Amino acid sequence: MLLQQELGTLRMRWIDTRLTGILRPTFLLAMLWIGGCSLLPADPEPQALPEPVSPQPEIAVLPPLPVPAPTPKSTARVAAPLPPLPSLSIVLTSGAPAYAEVARELSLRFENHDTYNLADDDRAPVNILRLVNDSDSGVIVAIGHRAAVASVAMANKPVVFSQVFNYQDLLADNSRGVATIAPLDAQIAAWKELDPSISRIGAIIGHGHDDLIAEAKLAAENNGVELLVHVAESDQETLFIFKRMIRNIDGYWLFPDNRVLSPRALQQIVSGARQQQVPVLVPSESMLAMGASVSISSVAADIAETITKVVRQIEAGEIETVPAISPLSEIRVVTRDLAQVADR
């Protein structure tokens, strides 16, 4: 009996053990499934749809700007420094301000120079030129007609002359000149600026200035002015022509030709023009005191600078390339009442 009870007990334990082995994994799986469900998120609440967004504009992607090529380095050669200027002999006709001012400007440009004045009573012109020839100067600059004539005739060195209006007889293989009057086009332009009413001007000049007359006519044409030019042989003929033309012009252009313009003729021309209320343009400021309306003259510094350029060319052995007369580039304008004074 006891044996049967023990056997029954053992059987029940075995059954219990089998059931436990079978049910425990199942129970665990069931618990994991229940727990896993609780970890899943709940169904989300329905939310409102987002408002439609306007499409973004297209962004054009441009290609990168081309990189500019590097500026090539200049291959131009740097100008060589100018050679030193030669020693200079300056020969003056006299100590007149117009001559002395040019000589002073030259002395500022030429470190080595000597100045000689033919009006010096202590020495005759021939003796002065002998001193010049014996000096170590490379070039002679003659200022004024008398100095130019003596230098070209007696000097054994190249000559550059200036302040000479009638230069035709001074041109030679070993001489060159610089203009004595200011640029003609600039003169008429300045005169028209001062007096726009001028439309017909007259001028009287001696023979041998065909190039100057052609240049004067072109300058007048460029500035809308009619130019009447007459050629005279003497101061008497100049006065005769002037008295005939004065009634037909509204301006008189006076050129410094001493062959046809004596002091007497000059005074009568200025006086007659004033009586007819015709303005007179003169080439020297000193003539304003006579009654002229305006003076347009050359500038001493411009003359000296032009002479310096010619001297450099001669010193370089290039005298053949230098024109017979080198033009100027600046003017000095002075009115009679000194209301307007200007260098241009």
C-alpha positions in Angstrom: 0.0 0.0 0.0 2.7 2.3 1.0 4.5 1.2 -2.1 1.5 2.2 -4.2 1.2 5.6 -2.5 4.9 6.3 -3.1 4.6 5.2 -6.6 1.6 7.5 -7.1 3.5 10.3 -5.5 6.4 9.7 -7.7 4.1 9.6 -10.7 2.5 12.9 -9.8 5.9 14.6 -9.4 7.0 13.3 -12.7 3.8 14.6 -14.3 4.3 17.9 -12.6 7.8 18.0 -13.7 6.9 17.3 -17.3 4.1 19.8 -17.2 6.5 22.4 -15.7 9.1 21.7 -18.4 6.5 22.1 -21.1 4.5 25.0 -19.8 7.3 27.2 -18.5 8.7 28.1 -22.0 5.2 28.6 -23.3 4.4 30.9 -20.3 7.6 32.8 -20.9 6.8 33.2 -24.6 3.3 34.4 -23.7 4.6 37.0 -21.2 7.2 38.2 -23.7 4.6 38.6 -26.4 2.3 40.5 -24.0 5.1 42.7 -22.8 6.3 43.3 -26.3 2.9 44.6 -27.3 2.9 47.0 -24.5 6.2 48.4 -25.8 4.9 49.1 -29.3 3.8 52.6 -29.8 0.2 53.3 -29.9 -1.5 54.2 -33.1 -0.7 57.9 -33.8 -3.5 60.4 -33.7 -4.4 61.7 -37.1 -2.8 65.1 -37.8 -3.7 67.8 -40.2 -1.9 67.7 -43.5 0.8 70.4 -43.9 -0.1 73.3 -46.1 1.3 73.1 -49.6 4.6 74.9 -49.9 5.3 76.9 -53.1 8.2 75.4 -55.0 11.6 77.0 -54.4 12.9 79.0 -57.4 15.5 77.3 -59.4 19.0 78.5 -58.6 21.1 78.8 -61.7 24.7 77.7 -61.1 26.8 79.9 -63.3 30.2 78.8 -64.4 33.1 80.5 -62.5 34.3 83.8 -64.0 37.3 83.4 -66.1 40.5 84.4 -64.3 42.0 87.3 -66.1 45.3 86.6 -67.7 48.2 88.2 -65.9 49.2 91.5 -67.4 52.4 90.8 -69.3 55.4 92.7 -68.1 56.3 95.6 -70.3 59.1 94.8 -72.6 59.8 98.5 -73.3 63.3 99.5 -72.4 63.8 102.2 -69.8 65.0 105.3 -71.5 68.7 105.9 -70.9 69.5 109.0 -68.9 70.3 112.0 -71.0 73.9 112.7 -71.5 75.3 115.9 -69.8 74.8 119.1 -71.7 77.9 120.6 -73.3 79.5 123.8 -72.3 77.7 126.7 -73.9 78.6 130.2 -75.2 75.7 132.7 -75.0 76.1 135.7 -77.2 73.6 138.6 -76.7 72.9 141.4 -79.1 72.3 143.7 -76.1 71.1 143.5 -72.5 67.4 144.1 -73.5 65.0 142.4 -71.2 63.7 140.1 -74.0 67.3 138.8 -74.6 68.4 138.8 -71.0 65.5 136.7 -69.9 66.2 134.0 -72.4 69.9 134.0 -71.3 68.9 133.6 -67.7 66.7 130.6 -68.5 69.5 129.0 -70.4 71.9 129.5 -67.4 69.4 127.5 -65.4 69.7 124.6 -67.8 73.4 124.6 -68.7 75.8 124.2 -65.8 78.8 125.3 -67.9 78.2 128.5 -69.8 79.7 131.9 -70.5 77.7 134.9 -71.6 78.9 137.6 -73.9 77.2 140.9 -74.7 78.0 142.6 -78.1 76.8 145.9 -76.7 79.7 145.9 -74.3 81.8 149.0 -75.1 85.0 147.4 -73.7 85.3 144.8 -76.4 84.6 144.9 -80.1 82.3 142.1 -81.5 85.1 140.6 -83.4 87.2 140.2 -80.3 84.3 138.7 -78.4 83.8 136.1 -81.2 87.5 135.3 -81.0 87.1 134.6 -77.3 84.1 132.4 -78.1 86.0 130.4 -80.7 88.9 129.9 -78.3 86.6 128.7 -75.5 85.8 125.0 -74.8 82.1 125.5 -75.5 80.5 123.0 -77.9 77.7 125.2 -79.2 77.0 128.9 -79.5 73.6 130.4 -78.8 73.1 133.8 -80.4 70.2 135.9 -79.1 69.0 138.8 -81.3 69.7 139.7 -84.9 73.2 141.3 -84.5 74.5 138.4 -82.4 73.2 135.9 -84.8 74.8 137.6 -87.9 78.1 137.9 -86.1 78.1 134.4 -84.8 77.1 132.7 -88.0 79.7 134.7 -89.9 82.7 134.3 -87.6 82.1 131.3 -85.3 83.9 128.0 -85.9 81.2 126.1 -84.0 77.6 125.2 -84.5 75.2 128.2 -83.9 71.7 128.2 -82.6 70.0 131.6 -83.0 66.8 133.0 -81.5 64.8 136.2 -81.3 65.4 136.8 -85.0 62.4 137.4 -87.3 64.2 137.9 -90.6 66.5 134.8 -90.5 66.7 133.8 -94.1 70.3 134.8 -94.6 71.4 133.1 -91.4 70.6 129.5 -92.4 73.7 127.4 -93.1 74.9 123.9 -92.7 76.2 124.7 -89.3 73.3 126.9 -88.0 69.8 126.4 -86.9 67.1 128.7 -85.5 64.3 128.9 -83.0 61.1 130.7 -83.8 60.9 134.3 -82.5 57.1 134.6 -82.4 54.5 132.5 -80.5 52.5 129.8 -82.2 50.1 131.5 -84.7 47.2 129.2 -84.1 47.3 129.7 -80.4 47.6 133.5 -80.9 44.4 133.7 -82.9 42.5 131.3 -80.6 43.5 133.5 -77.6 42.5 136.7 -79.4 39.1 135.3 -80.3 38.6 134.2 -76.8 39.2 137.7 -75.6 37.2 139.3 -78.3 34.7 137.0 -80.0 33.5 139.7 -82.4 36.7 139.6 -84.4 36.0 138.0 -87.8 38.3 139.8 -90.3 41.9 140.7 -89.5 44.6 142.3 -91.6 48.4 142.0 -91.5 51.3 143.5 -93.4 54.7 141.7 -93.7 57.9 142.0 -95.7 58.9 139.6 -98.5 60.5 136.2 -97.8 57.9 134.9 -95.3 55.7 132.7 -97.6 55.7 129.8 -95.1 54.7 132.2 -92.2 51.9 133.6 -94.4 50.6 130.2 -95.2 50.7 129.2 -91.5 48.9 132.4 -90.5 46.1 131.8 -93.1 45.6 128.3 -91.9 45.5 129.4 -88.3 42.9 132.0 -89.2 40.8 129.4 -91.0 41.0 127.0 -88.1 39.5 129.7 -85.8 36.8 131.0 -88.2 38.6 134.2 -89.0 39.3 135.7 -92.4 42.9 137.0 -92.8 44.0 139.6 -95.3 47.8 139.6 -95.8 49.7 142.1 -97.9 53.5 142.1 -98.6 55.3 145.4 -98.4 58.8 146.5 -99.4 59.2 149.5 -97.0 57.6 151.3 -94.1 56.1 153.9 -96.4 54.4 151.1 -98.4 53.2 149.6 -95.1 51.5 152.8 -94.1 49.9 153.2 -97.5 48.5 149.6 -97.4 47.3 150.0 -93.8 45.3 153.2 -94.6 43.5 151.3 -97.3 42.7 148.2 -95.4 41.8 149.7 -92.0 38.2 150.3 -93.0 37.7 146.8 -94.1 38.9 144.9 -91.0 38.0 144.5 -87.3 41.4 143.6 -86.1 45.0 144.2 -87.1 47.8 141.6 -86.5 51.2 143.3 -86.2 54.3 141.2 -87.1 57.8 142.4 -85.9 59.3 142.9 -89.3 61.6 145.9 -88.9 62.3 146.1 -92.6 58.8 147.4 -93.2 57.9 148.7 -89.8 59.9 151.7 -88.5 59.0 153.3 -85.1 57.2 156.1 -87.0 55.1 153.7 -89.0 54.4 151.6 -85.9 53.1 154.7 -84.0 50.9 155.8 -86.9 49.4 152.3 -87.3 48.5 152.0 -83.6 47.0 155.5 -83.6 45.1 155.0 -86.8 43.6 151.7 -85.5 42.5 153.4 -82.3 40.7 156.1 -84.2 38.9 153.5 -86.2 38.3 151.5 -83.0 40.1 148.5 -84.5 42.0 146.4 -81.9 45.7 145.7 -82.5 47.5 142.5 -81.6 51.2 143.1 -81.0 54.1 140.6 -80.3 55.6 142.4 -77.3 54.2 143.5 -74.0 56.2 146.7 -74.2 54.0 147.9 -77.2 50.9 148.1 -75.0 52.0 151.5 -73.8 51.6 152.8 -77.4 47.9 152.0 -77.3 47.8 148.4 -78.6 44.9 146.3 -77.3 46.6 143.0 -76.5 50.0 141.5 -76.7 50.7 137.8 -77.3 54.3 137.0 -77.0 56.6 134.0 -76.7 57.7 132.7 -73.3 61.4 132.9 -72.3 61.4 129.5 -70.6 59.8 127.9 -73.7 62.5 129.4 -75.9 65.3 128.2 -73.7 63.8 124.7 -73.5 63.5 124.6 -77.3 67.1 125.8 -77.7 68.2 123.0 -75.2 66.6 120.3 -77.3 68.3 121.6 -80.5 71.7 121.7 -78.7 71.2 118.1 -77.6 70.6 117.0 -81.2 73.6 118.9 -82.5 75.8 117.5 -79.7 74.6 114.0 -80.7 75.7 114.7 -84.3 72.2 114.9 -85.6 72.1 118.5 -86.9 70.8 117.3 -90.3 67.6 116.2 -88.6 67.0 119.5 -86.9 64.5 121.8 -88.8 65.8 125.2 -90.1 63.5 126.9 -87.5 62.1 125.0 -84.5 58.6 126.1 -83.5 57.7 127.2 -80.0 54.7 125.8 -78.0 53.7 128.4 -75.4 52.3 131.9 -75.4 52.0 134.8 -73.0 48.8 136.9 -73.2 48.6 140.4 -71.7 45.8 143.0 -72.3 46.3 146.7 -72.3 44.5 147.2 -68.9 46.4 144.2 -67.5 43.1 142.7 -66.6 44.2 139.4 -68.1 47.7 138.1 -67.9 48.3 134.4 -68.7 51.0 132.1 -69.9 49.5 129.2 -71.9 
